[in-house]
Amino acid sequence: METFPIVKDPTPSLRQRSREVEVSEIQTPEFQVYLDKLARTMIVEDGVGIASPQVGRNIRAIVVNMPKGPECFMNPEIVKKSEAMEASDEGCLSVPGKYGVVQRHKKVTLRALNRHGRRVQFEAKAFPAIIFQHEIDHLDGILFIDKATNIVTASNGKHI
């Protein structure tokens, strides 16, 4: 299966808020193919998450590499977040070669639509919580470099 090219900063569309996705749109065969291709792109690019704006579509759809493999979430929102914060090193497929330290909530409760258009609510903590916060930022036009400190340029590492 082919993959999407990754949109890189400073492409203006990376700074735009993405539109909500309707259940009727999610349930179309075309959208299901799109989600498969988005997940495949994340895997091939060695990412742990990817958001639609990173492949040039400003829609609220993300893929996160979960314990059982890539899972798709549409219109994800954080409905609760821990007061406790955690600093971690982040990178991004759309900001190649740059890494920085970002403060994120240690635990978040999320609500979204799954790839079948059904509402799901769940908790993420530690590294998965960081990935969800990073990808949801993409849907709001925010890049990790907007929040990061100690930004360095390097040629290796995991991308979120």
Secondary structure, 3 states (H helix, E strand, C coil): CCCCCCCCCCCHHHHCCCECCCHHHHCCHHHHHHHHHHHHHHHHCCECEEEHHHHCCCECEEEEEECCEEEEEEEEEEEEECCCEEEEEEEECCEEEEEEEEEEECEEEEEEECCCCCEEEEEEECHHHHHHHHHHHHHCCCCHHHCCEEEEECCCCCEC
